[in-house]
Amino acid sequence: MFETEGGTLPVQIFNEIRNAFDHFVRSIVNESDQQKNIGKIEGHIQRALLDVCKLTCLFYQEKVKDIHKRYPHKSLVLVSNGNYIKEFTNREVLCETQLIDAKYSDFLLGENAKENKDVLTKYVQSLISYKDLKNHQKQNLGNLLVAAGRYYLLSGFSFIIVFLIGVFATIIGAKLLSIIPNISDILTTIFT
C-alpha cells in the first residue's frame, strides 16, 4: 500500500528484507542453527511490516489533512448536512486512538514472536482504519467540491449584498446632503 500510494519504499524496509534473506541463506547453509535463523527471519519480516505500517499511517494522516486544508473549514459542515464531517471526525478519532494504542505496545517488541504479532496486529488494524478514513474522504471529494463552491458563492453573495448596500447608502446620503442646505435655509427662516 505504501509503495503504491507513496512512491518508493524507504531504506529501512529494504534493510529488514535484506536481513531476512541473509538469515534465510544462513538457515540453508548451517542446518544446526536453522530454527534460530528462521526465528530471526520472522523477526526481520515483522519489523519491516511494522515500519511500513507506521509510515503508511503517517502518510494517510498527512494526505487526509492536506485535502481538508484545500477547503474552507466552514464548508465541511455543508457536506451531507453535516453528516460527512461528523462521520469523518469519528473515524479520525478511531484511527488516532488505535495508532496511540499500537505505539504504547511498542515496548513489547523483542524476540517473542507472539508478542511481536500482537503489536503488529494493532498497527495493521490502525493502518486499515486510516485506509478506510482516506476512502471515506475520497468518496466524498465531489461533495467537498460542491460544498466549497456553495460556501464561496454564499460568502461572495454576502460581499455583493454588502457592497450594494454601501453604494445605495452613498447615493441616498449624497441626495440627502444636496437637500439639507435647503432644509437648513427653511429652518433658519422659520426660527428667525
ZAROGU-873391 format. One record per residue: residue number from 1; x, y negated, z of N, C-alpha, C in turn. Coordinates in nm, 2 decimals, always signed. Layout:
nr_n_px_n_py_n_pz_ca_px_ca_py_ca_pz_c_px_c_py_c_pz
NUM_X_Y_Z_X_Y_Z_X_Y_Z
...
# end
This chain:
nr_n_px_n_py_n_pz_ca_px_ca_py_ca_pz_c_px_c_py_c_pz
1_+0.08_+0.12_+0.00_+0.00_+0.00_+0.00_+0.09_-0.13_+0.00
2_+0.19_-0.12_+0.08_+0.28_-0.24_+0.09_+0.35_-0.26_-0.04
3_+0.40_-0.16_-0.10_+0.47_-0.17_-0.22_+0.38_-0.21_-0.34
4_+0.26_-0.17_-0.34_+0.16_-0.20_-0.44_+0.12_-0.35_-0.43
5_+0.09_-0.40_-0.31_+0.04_-0.53_-0.30_+0.15_-0.63_-0.26
6_+0.26_-0.59_-0.20_+0.36_-0.68_-0.15_+0.48_-0.69_-0.23
7_+0.50_-0.60_-0.33_+0.62_-0.60_-0.41_+0.71_-0.48_-0.38
8_+0.83_-0.51_-0.34_+0.92_-0.40_-0.32_+0.93_-0.37_-0.17
9_+0.97_-0.25_-0.14_+0.98_-0.20_+0.00_+1.11_-0.27_+0.06
10_+1.10_-0.30_+0.18_+1.22_-0.36_+0.25_+1.33_-0.26_+0.27
11_+1.45_-0.30_+0.29_+1.57_-0.22_+0.30_+1.55_-0.12_+0.42
12_+1.50_-0.16_+0.53_+1.49_-0.07_+0.65_+1.41_+0.05_+0.62
13_+1.31_+0.04_+0.53_+1.23_+0.16_+0.49_+1.31_+0.26_+0.41
14_+1.39_+0.20_+0.31_+1.47_+0.29_+0.23_+1.58_+0.35_+0.32
15_+1.63_+0.28_+0.42_+1.73_+0.33_+0.51_+1.68_+0.45_+0.59
16_+1.55_+0.44_+0.64_+1.49_+0.55_+0.71_+1.47_+0.67_+0.62
17_+1.43_+0.65_+0.49_+1.41_+0.76_+0.40_+1.55_+0.82_+0.36
18_+1.65_+0.74_+0.35_+1.78_+0.80_+0.32_+1.83_+0.88_+0.43
19_+1.81_+0.83_+0.56_+1.85_+0.91_+0.67_+1.77_+1.04_+0.68
20_+1.64_+1.04_+0.65_+1.57_+1.16_+0.65_+1.62_+1.27_+0.55
21_+1.66_+1.22_+0.43_+1.72_+1.31_+0.33_+1.85_+1.36_+0.37
22_+1.93_+1.28_+0.44_+2.06_+1.32_+0.50_+2.04_+1.44_+0.59
23_+1.94_+1.43_+0.68_+1.91_+1.54_+0.78_+1.86_+1.66_+0.70
24_+1.78_+1.64_+0.59_+1.73_+1.75_+0.52_+1.85_+1.83_+0.46
25_+1.95_+1.76_+0.40_+2.06_+1.83_+0.34_+2.14_+1.90_+0.46
26_+2.16_+1.83_+0.57_+2.23_+1.89_+0.68_+2.15_+2.02_+0.73
27_+2.02_+2.02_+0.73_+1.94_+2.14_+0.77_+1.97_+2.26_+0.67
28_+1.99_+2.23_+0.55_+2.02_+2.33_+0.45_+2.16_+2.38_+0.46
29_+2.25_+2.29_+0.48_+2.40_+2.33_+0.49_+2.43_+2.40_+0.62
30_+2.37_+2.35_+0.73_+2.41_+2.41_+0.86_+2.28_+2.46_+0.92
31_+2.25_+2.59_+0.90_+2.13_+2.66_+0.94_+2.12_+2.66_+1.10
32_+2.23_+2.66_+1.17_+2.23_+2.67_+1.31_+2.16_+2.54_+1.37
33_+2.18_+2.43_+1.31_+2.12_+2.30_+1.36_+1.99_+2.27_+1.28
34_+1.93_+2.37_+1.21_+1.82_+2.34_+1.12_+1.70_+2.28_+1.20
35_+1.66_+2.33_+1.31_+1.54_+2.28_+1.38_+1.57_+2.14_+1.43
36_+1.69_+2.12_+1.48_+1.73_+1.98_+1.53_+1.72_+1.88_+1.42
37_+1.77_+1.92_+1.30_+1.77_+1.83_+1.18_+1.63_+1.80_+1.13
38_+1.54_+1.91_+1.14_+1.40_+1.89_+1.09_+1.33_+1.80_+1.19
39_+1.36_+1.80_+1.32_+1.30_+1.71_+1.41_+1.35_+1.56_+1.38
40_+1.48_+1.55_+1.34_+1.53_+1.42_+1.30_+1.47_+1.37_+1.17
41_+1.44_+1.46_+1.08_+1.37_+1.42_+0.96_+1.24_+1.36_+0.99
42_+1.17_+1.43_+1.07_+1.03_+1.38_+1.11_+1.04_+1.25_+1.18
43_+1.14_+1.23_+1.27_+1.16_+1.10_+1.34_+1.18_+0.99_+1.24
44_+1.27_+1.01_+1.14_+1.30_+0.91_+1.04_+1.18_+0.87_+0.95
45_+1.11_+0.98_+0.92_+0.98_+0.95_+0.84_+0.88_+0.87_+0.92
46_+0.87_+0.91_+1.05_+0.78_+0.84_+1.13_+0.82_+0.69_+1.15
47_+0.95_+0.67_+1.16_+0.99_+0.53_+1.18_+0.97_+0.45_+1.05
48_+0.99_+0.52_+0.94_+0.97_+0.45_+0.81_+0.82_+0.41_+0.79
49_+0.74_+0.51_+0.83_+0.59_+0.48_+0.82_+0.55_+0.37_+0.92
50_+0.61_+0.38_+1.04_+0.58_+0.27_+1.14_+0.62_+0.14_+1.09
51_+0.74_+0.13_+1.04_+0.79_+0.00_+0.98_+0.70_-0.06_+0.87
52_+0.66_+0.03_+0.78_+0.58_-0.01_+0.67_+0.44_-0.05_+0.72
53_+0.39_+0.02_+0.82_+0.25_-0.02_+0.88_+0.26_-0.16_+0.94
54_+0.37_-0.18_+1.02_+0.38_-0.32_+1.08_+0.39_-0.42_+0.97
55_+0.47_-0.40_+0.87_+0.49_-0.50_+0.77_+0.36_-0.52_+0.69
56_+0.29_-0.42_+0.66_+0.17_-0.43_+0.58_+0.06_-0.50_+0.66
57_+0.05_-0.48_+0.79_-0.04_-0.55_+0.88_-0.01_-0.70_+0.87
58_+0.12_-0.73_+0.89_+0.16_-0.87_+0.88_+0.13_-0.93_+0.74
59_+0.16_-0.86_+0.64_+0.13_-0.90_+0.50_-0.02_-0.94_+0.49
60_-0.11_-0.85_+0.54_-0.25_-0.87_+0.53_-0.30_-0.99_+0.61
61_-0.24_-1.00_+0.73_-0.27_-1.12_+0.82_-0.24_-1.25_+0.74
62_-0.12_-1.26_+0.68_-0.09_-1.38_+0.61_-0.17_-1.40_+0.49
63_-0.20_-1.30_+0.41_-0.28_-1.31_+0.29_-0.42_-1.36_+0.32
64_-0.48_-1.31_+0.43_-0.62_-1.34_+0.47_-0.62_-1.49_+0.51
65_-0.52_-1.53_+0.59_-0.52_-1.67_+0.64_-0.49_-1.76_+0.52
66_-0.41_-1.73_+0.42_-0.38_-1.81_+0.31_-0.50_-1.83_+0.23
67_-0.59_-1.73_+0.21_-0.71_-1.75_+0.13_-0.80_-1.85_+0.20
68_-0.82_-1.83_+0.33_-0.91_-1.92_+0.40_-0.86_-2.06_+0.41
69_-0.73_-2.08_+0.40_-0.67_-2.22_+0.40_-0.71_-2.29_+0.27
70_-0.75_-2.22_+0.17_-0.78_-2.29_+0.04_-0.92_-2.35_+0.05
71_-1.00_-2.32_+0.15_-1.14_-2.36_+0.15_-1.16_-2.45_+0.28
72_-1.24_-2.55_+0.27_-1.27_-2.63_+0.39_-1.33_-2.54_+0.50
73_-1.29_-2.56_+0.62_-1.33_-2.47_+0.73_-1.49_-2.48_+0.74
74_-1.54_-2.59_+0.72_-1.69_-2.61_+0.74_-1.76_-2.54_+0.63
75_-1.70_-2.51_+0.51_-1.77_-2.44_+0.40_-1.78_-2.29_+0.43
76_-1.70_-2.24_+0.52_-1.71_-2.10_+0.55_-1.84_-2.06_+0.62
77_-1.90_-2.15_+0.69_-2.03_-2.12_+0.75_-2.14_-2.12_+0.65
78_-2.12_-2.18_+0.54_-2.22_-2.18_+0.43_-2.24_-2.05_+0.36
79_-2.14_-1.96_+0.37_-2.14_-1.83_+0.30_-2.23_-1.74_+0.38
80_-2.33_-1.69_+0.30_-2.43_-1.59_+0.36_-2.50_-1.64_+0.49
81_-2.53_-1.77_+0.49_-2.59_-1.83_+0.61_-2.52_-1.81_+0.74
82_-2.38_-1.81_+0.73_-2.30_-1.80_+0.84_-2.27_-1.65_+0.88
83_-2.33_-1.56_+0.81_-2.31_-1.41_+0.84_-2.17_-1.37_+0.80
84_-2.12_-1.43_+0.69_-1.98_-1.39_+0.65_-1.88_-1.42_+0.75
85_-1.88_-1.54_+0.80_-1.77_-1.58_+0.90_-1.79_-1.51_+1.03
86_-1.91_-1.48_+1.07_-1.93_-1.40_+1.19_-1.87_-1.26_+1.18
87_-1.90_-1.20_+1.06_-1.85_-1.06_+1.04_-1.70_-1.07_+1.02
88_-1.65_-1.16_+0.95_-1.51_-1.18_+0.93_-1.44_-1.19_+1.07
89_-1.49_-1.28_+1.15_-1.43_-1.30_+1.28_-1.43_-1.18_+1.37
90_-1.54_-1.11_+1.37_-1.55_-0.98_+1.44_-1.44_-0.88_+1.39
91_-1.43_-0.87_+1.26_-1.33_-0.78_+1.20_-1.19_-0.82_+1.24
92_-1.17_-0.95_+1.23_-1.03_-1.01_+1.26_-0.99_-0.98_+1.40
93_-1.09_-1.00_+1.50_-1.06_-0.97_+1.64_-1.03_-0.82_+1.66
94_-1.10_-0.73_+1.59_-1.08_-0.59_+1.60_-0.94_-0.56_+1.55
95_-0.90_-0.62_+1.44_-0.76_-0.60_+1.38_-0.66_-0.64_+1.48
96_-0.67_-0.76_+1.53_-0.57_-0.81_+1.62_-0.56_-0.73_+1.75
97_-0.68_-0.69_+1.80_-0.68_-0.60_+1.92_-0.61_-0.47_+1.90
98_-0.64_-0.41_+1.79_-0.58_-0.28_+1.75_-0.43_-0.30_+1.74
99_-0.38_-0.40_+1.67_-0.24_-0.42_+1.65_-0.17_-0.45_+1.78
100_-0.23_-0.53_+1.87_-0.17_-0.55_+2.00_-0.16_-0.42_+2.08
101_-0.27_-0.34_+2.07_-0.26_-0.21_+2.14_-0.15_-0.12_+2.09
102_-0.13_-0.13_+1.96_-0.03_-0.05_+1.90_+0.11_-0.10_+1.94
103_+0.12_-0.23_+1.94_+0.25_-0.29_+1.98_+0.29_-0.26_+2.13
104_+0.18_-0.25_+2.22_+0.21_-0.22_+2.36_+0.26_-0.07_+2.37
105_+0.22_+0.01_+2.27_+0.26_+0.15_+2.28_+0.40_+0.18_+2.22
106_+0.46_+0.07_+2.17_+0.59_+0.09_+2.10_+0.70_+0.15_+2.20
107_+0.69_+0.12_+2.33_+0.79_+0.17_+2.42_+0.79_+0.33_+2.43
108_+0.68_+0.39_+2.38_+0.67_+0.54_+2.39_+0.75_+0.60_+2.28
109_+0.80_+0.52_+2.18_+0.87_+0.58_+2.07_+1.00_+0.64_+2.12
110_+1.03_+0.76_+2.07_+1.16_+0.82_+2.11_+1.17_+0.96_+2.04
111_+1.22_+1.05_+2.11_+1.25_+1.19_+2.05_+1.12_+1.27_+2.05
112_+1.02_+1.24_+2.13_+0.90_+1.32_+2.14_+0.81_+1.29_+2.02
113_+0.80_+1.39_+1.92_+0.73_+1.37_+1.80_+0.58_+1.35_+1.83
114_+0.52_+1.41_+1.93_+0.38_+1.40_+1.96_+0.35_+1.26_+2.01
115_+0.43_+1.20_+2.10_+0.41_+1.06_+2.14_+0.43_+0.97_+2.02
116_+0.53_+1.00_+1.94_+0.55_+0.91_+1.82_+0.43_+0.91_+1.73
117_+0.37_+1.03_+1.71_+0.25_+1.04_+1.63_+0.13_+0.96_+1.69
118_+0.12_+0.96_+1.82_+0.01_+0.88_+1.89_+0.03_+0.73_+1.86
119_+0.16_+0.68_+1.87_+0.19_+0.54_+1.84_+0.16_+0.51_+1.70
120_+0.21_+0.60_+1.61_+0.19_+0.59_+1.47_+0.04_+0.58_+1.43
121_-0.04_+0.67_+1.49_-0.18_+0.67_+1.46_-0.24_+0.53_+1.50
122_-0.20_+0.47_+1.60_-0.25_+0.34_+1.64_-0.22_+0.24_+1.53
123_-0.10_+0.24_+1.48_-0.06_+0.15_+1.37_-0.13_+0.18_+1.24
124_-0.15_+0.30_+1.21_-0.23_+0.34_+1.09_-0.37_+0.29_+1.10
125_-0.43_+0.30_+1.22_-0.57_+0.25_+1.24_-0.57_+0.10_+1.23
126_-0.47_+0.03_+1.28_-0.46_-0.11_+1.27_-0.45_-0.15_+1.12
127_-0.37_-0.08_+1.05_-0.35_-0.11_+0.91_-0.48_-0.09_+0.83
128_-0.55_+0.02_+0.86_-0.68_+0.04_+0.79_-0.78_-0.07_+0.82
129_-0.78_-0.12_+0.94_-0.87_-0.23_+0.98_-0.83_-0.36_+0.90
130_-0.70_-0.38_+0.89_-0.66_-0.50_+0.82_-0.69_-0.49_+0.67
131_-0.68_-0.37_+0.62_-0.72_-0.35_+0.48_-0.87_-0.37_+0.46
132_-0.95_-0.32_+0.55_-1.09_-0.35_+0.55_-1.13_-0.50_+0.56
133_-1.05_-0.57_+0.64_-1.07_-0.71_+0.66_-1.04_-0.78_+0.52
134_-0.93_-0.74_+0.46_-0.89_-0.80_+0.33_-1.00_-0.77_+0.23
135_-1.05_-0.65_+0.23_-1.15_-0.61_+0.13_-1.28_-0.69_+0.15
136_-1.32_-0.71_+0.28_-1.44_-0.79_+0.31_-1.42_-0.93_+0.26
137_-1.31_-0.98_+0.28_-1.28_-1.12_+0.23_-1.28_-1.12_+0.07
138_-1.22_-1.02_+0.01_-1.21_-1.01_-0.13_-1.35_-1.00_-0.20
139_-1.44_-0.92_-0.13_-1.58_-0.90_-0.18_-1.66_-1.03_-0.17
140_-1.62_-1.12_-0.09_-1.69_-1.25_-0.07_-1.62_-1.37_-0.13
141_-1.52_-1.35_-0.22_-1.45_-1.46_-0.28_-1.54_-1.54_-0.36
142_-1.63_-1.48_-0.44_-1.72_-1.56_-0.52_-1.81_-1.64_-0.43
143_-1.86_-1.59_-0.32_-1.94_-1.66_-0.23_-1.86_-1.78_-0.16
144_-1.73_-1.75_-0.14_-1.65_-1.86_-0.08_-1.64_-1.98_-0.18
145_-1.62_-1.94_-0.31_-1.61_-2.05_-0.41_-1.74_-2.13_-0.42
146_-1.85_-2.06_-0.42_-1.98_-2.13_-0.43_-2.00_-2.22_-0.30
147_-1.97_-2.16_-0.19_-1.99_-2.24_-0.06_-1.90_-2.36_-0.06
148_-1.77_-2.35_-0.11_-1.68_-2.46_-0.11_-1.73_-2.57_-0.21
149_-1.79_-2.52_-0.32_-1.85_-2.61_-0.42_-1.96_-2.69_-0.36
150_-2.05_-2.62_-0.29_-2.17_-2.68_-0.23_-2.12_-2.78_-0.12
151_-2.02_-2.74_-0.05_-1.97_-2.83_+0.06_-1.91_-2.96_-0.01
152_-1.83_-2.94_-0.11_-1.77_-3.06_-0.18_-1.88_-3.15_-0.24
153_-1.98_-3.08_-0.30_-2.09_-3.15_-0.36_-2.17_-3.23_-0.25
154_-2.20_-3.17_-0.14_-2.27_-3.24_-0.03_-2.19_-3.35_+0.03
155_-2.06_-3.33_+0.05_-1.98_-3.43_+0.11_-1.96_-3.54_+0.00
156_-1.95_-3.51_-0.13_-1.93_-3.61_-0.23_-2.06_-3.69_-0.25
157_-2.18_-3.62_-0.24_-2.31_-3.68_-0.25_-2.32_-3.78_-0.13
158_-2.28_-3.74_-0.01_-2.29_-3.83_+0.11_-2.20_-3.96_+0.08
159_-2.09_-3.94_+0.02_-2.00_-4.05_-0.01_-2.07_-4.14_-0.11
160_-2.13_-4.09_-0.21_-2.20_-4.17_-0.31_-2.32_-4.25_-0.25
161_-2.39_-4.18_-0.16_-2.50_-4.25_-0.09_-2.45_-4.37_-0.01
162_-2.35_-4.34_+0.07_-2.29_-4.45_+0.15_-2.24_-4.56_+0.06
163_-2.18_-4.53_-0.05_-2.13_-4.63_-0.14_-2.24_-4.71_-0.20
164_-2.35_-4.64_-0.24_-2.46_-4.72_-0.30_-2.53_-4.81_-0.19
165_-2.54_-4.76_-0.07_-2.60_-4.84_+0.03_-2.51_-4.96_+0.06
166_-2.38_-4.95_+0.05_-2.29_-5.06_+0.07_-2.31_-5.16_-0.05
167_-2.32_-5.11_-0.17_-2.34_-5.20_-0.29_-2.47_-5.28_-0.27
168_-2.58_-5.20_-0.24_-2.71_-5.27_-0.22_-2.71_-5.37_-0.11
169_-2.64_-5.34_+0.00_-2.63_-5.43_+0.12_-2.56_-5.56_+0.07
170_-2.45_-5.54_-0.01_-2.38_-5.66_-0.05_-2.46_-5.74_-0.14
171_-2.54_-5.68_-0.23_-2.63_-5.76_-0.32_-2.73_-5.83_-0.25
172_-2.80_-5.76_-0.15_-2.90_-5.83_-0.07_-2.84_-5.94_+0.01
173_-2.73_-5.91_+0.07_-2.66_-6.01_+0.15_-2.63_-6.13_+0.07
174_-2.58_-6.12_-0.05_-2.55_-6.23_-0.14_-2.67_-6.31_-0.17
175_-2.78_-6.24_-0.20_-2.91_-6.31_-0.23_-2.96_-6.39_-0.10
176_-2.95_-6.33_+0.01_-2.99_-6.40_+0.14_-2.90_-6.52_+0.16
177_-2.77_-6.51_+0.14_-2.68_-6.62_+0.16_-2.72_-6.74_+0.06
178_-2.76_-6.70_-0.06_-2.80_-6.81_-0.15_-2.93_-6.88_-0.11
179_-3.01_-6.81_-0.04_-3.14_-6.87_+0.01_-3.12_-6.94_+0.14
180_-3.03_-6.90_+0.22_-3.01_-6.96_+0.36_-2.99_-7.11_+0.36
181_-2.90_-7.17_+0.26_-2.89_-7.31_+0.27_-3.02_-7.38_+0.25
182_-3.11_-7.33_+0.17_-3.24_-7.39_+0.15_-3.32_-7.38_+0.28
183_-3.31_-7.27_+0.35_-3.38_-7.25_+0.47_-3.33_-7.34_+0.58
184_-3.20_-7.35_+0.58_-3.14_-7.44_+0.69_-3.18_-7.59_+0.66
185_-3.19_-7.63_+0.53_-3.24_-7.77_+0.50_-3.39_-7.78_+0.55
186_-3.47_-7.68_+0.53_-3.61_-7.69_+0.57_-3.62_-7.70_+0.72
187_-3.54_-7.61_+0.79_-3.54_-7.62_+0.93_-3.49_-7.75_+0.99
188_-3.39_-7.81_+0.92_-3.34_-7.94_+0.96_-3.45_-8.04_+0.95
189_-3.52_-8.04_+0.84_-3.62_-8.14_+0.81_-3.73_-8.12_+0.91
190_-3.77_-8.00_+0.95_-3.88_-7.98_+1.04_-3.85_-8.03_+1.18
191_-3.73_-8.00_+1.22_-3.69_-8.03_+1.36_-3.64_-8.18_+1.38
192_-3.63_-8.25_+1.27_-3.58_-8.39_+1.29_-3.69_-8.49_+1.27
# end
